[in-house]
Amino acid sequence: MSSSVSAKRVRFDADSMWVELSDGRTIGVPLAWFPRLLNSTEDEREKVRITSRGLHWEALDEDISVAGLLAGLGDRPRANRTFAA
């Protein structure tokens, strides 16, 4: 995976999220992979911020990296994350 690949545009249909990448590819992933997006409104989904590393939805507390999309990874439960004391 190249770190130089970034998201350029995001769109949704009834079942999927489509991410256009800077290298010309478009990745389609099921919304079921990301429960916060699946359960959000169309208006909430449209409020995505595209960053150099991926996609961010402030109101939904959702972050999706381009690297994760390219690796085929869906949402990871927060309970499995490690936090420093």
C-alpha positions as CSV (number, residue, x, y, z in Angstrom):
1,M,0.0,0.0,0.0
2,S,1.3,3.4,-0.9
3,S,1.0,6.1,1.6
4,S,0.7,8.6,-1.3
5,V,-2.8,7.3,-2.2
6,S,-5.5,9.5,-0.7
7,A,-9.2,9.9,-0.9
8,K,-10.5,12.5,-3.3
9,R,-14.3,12.1,-3.1
10,V,-16.8,10.0,-1.2
11,R,-20.4,9.1,-2.2
12,F,-23.0,6.7,-1.0
13,D,-25.8,4.7,-2.4
14,A,-28.4,2.7,-0.4
15,D,-26.0,-0.1,0.6
16,S,-22.4,1.1,-0.1
17,M,-19.8,3.8,0.4
18,W,-17.7,4.6,-2.7
19,V,-14.4,6.3,-2.3
20,E,-12.5,7.7,-5.3
21,L,-8.8,7.6,-4.8
22,S,-6.0,9.9,-6.0
23,D,-4.6,7.1,-8.2
24,G,-7.8,6.7,-10.2
25,R,-9.3,3.7,-8.4
26,T,-12.7,3.7,-6.8
27,I,-13.3,1.4,-3.8
28,G,-16.8,0.3,-2.9
29,V,-17.5,-1.1,0.6
30,P,-20.7,-2.2,2.2
31,L,-22.1,0.2,4.7
32,A,-22.7,-2.8,7.0
33,W,-18.9,-2.8,7.6
34,F,-19.3,0.6,9.4
35,P,-22.4,0.5,11.7
36,R,-22.2,4.2,12.6
37,L,-22.5,5.1,8.9
38,L,-25.1,2.4,8.3
39,N,-27.3,3.9,11.1
40,S,-26.7,7.5,10.2
41,T,-28.8,9.8,8.0
42,E,-27.9,10.9,4.5
43,D,-27.2,14.4,5.8
44,E,-24.8,13.0,8.5
45,R,-22.9,10.9,5.9
46,E,-22.4,13.9,3.6
47,K,-20.6,15.8,6.4
48,V,-17.4,13.9,5.8
49,R,-14.0,15.6,6.0
50,I,-11.4,14.2,3.7
51,T,-7.9,14.3,5.3
52,S,-4.5,13.2,4.1
53,R,-5.0,9.8,5.9
54,G,-8.6,9.1,5.3
55,L,-12.2,10.1,6.1
56,H,-13.6,11.7,9.3
57,W,-17.1,12.3,10.5
58,E,-17.0,14.6,13.6
59,A,-20.6,14.2,14.6
60,L,-20.5,10.4,14.2
61,D,-17.1,9.9,15.9
62,E,-16.1,7.8,12.8
63,D,-12.6,7.7,11.2
64,I,-11.8,5.5,8.3
65,S,-8.3,5.3,6.9
66,V,-7.5,4.8,3.2
67,A,-5.0,2.1,4.2
68,G,-7.7,0.3,6.1
69,L,-10.1,0.4,3.1
70,L,-7.3,-0.9,0.8
71,A,-6.7,-3.8,3.3
72,G,-10.4,-4.6,3.3
73,L,-10.9,-3.8,7.0
74,G,-14.2,-2.8,8.4
75,D,-15.0,-1.1,11.7
76,R,-13.0,-2.3,14.8
77,P,-14.8,-2.3,18.1
78,R,-13.5,0.3,20.6
79,A,-13.4,-2.4,23.3
80,N,-10.4,-4.0,21.5
81,R,-8.4,-0.9,21.4
82,T,-5.6,-0.3,23.9
83,F,-5.5,3.0,25.8
84,A,-2.6,4.5,27.9
85,A,-3.3,5.1,31.5
